[in-house]
Amino acid sequence: MEKALKRLLNINTAILFIALSVVAILILWARIQLVENETIAYQILQEQGRFGLFGLLNSLKFMSIPFGYGFKLSVIAFILWTGAFMYGYKISFAQMFKIAIIGELVFLVAEFTKIIWLIAIPYDITIWDIKAFYPLSLMSLFDFNSIPENWVYPLQSINLFEPLHWLVLVYGIHITAHKKLDYAYAIVLTTYVPAFLLWLVYYAIVYK
């Protein structure tokens, strides 16, 4: 993994960001075409002539991806940059932003896995199935209909891909700063991980 990360860290940040956004858009397009368009709800909208609204919403999803990533990755980079500063690491915000981009690639694998899983389900899926399912997450252990809606996102976010994301961040910092791996673990586990968990708690409390 370390060799692969070194190669990615040598790529221009703008190219990485564009590649991340393009792949995310392609995965979203594939999910819409192969999964969402096969649902009964989609077919009903098409029969009622209301597909135009559905298409507009999908267009907005595509256009919002780069902006959403820009905001999310900036927040992650700022948290990690602050943590690195506290531990005496000389890593710039731009370097942390690149590390955050590479870490986000993990979740593209999760989204691709979600598409494959939903296609393989042997029964007709609904929009609610698509909304509720996230691979290898705590949400898979619960019935969507029995869970308060404010807990759906937190339960989806606690998944096996998240620790892998943390690991990529750790090694990204380790490689960039040329410091001991233990310090990189400390930065991620004492800054980003608590912030991530606090965000989930906040979301569960304030969501209505």
GIKA-V487589 format. One line per field, one symbol per residue. ss: DSSP state (H for helix, E for strand, - for the rest). Layout:
# GIKA-V487589
ss=???
This chain:
# GIKA-V487589
ss=-HHHHHHHH---HHHHHHHHHHHHHHHHHHHHHH-HHH-HHHHHHHH---HHHHHHHHHHHHHHHHHHHHHHHHHHHHHHHHHHHH------HHHHHHHHHHHHHHHHHHHHHHHHHHHH------HHHHHH----EHHHH--HHH--HHHHHHHHH-EHHHHHHHHHHHHHHHHHH---HHHHHHHHHHHHHHHHHHHHHHHHHH--
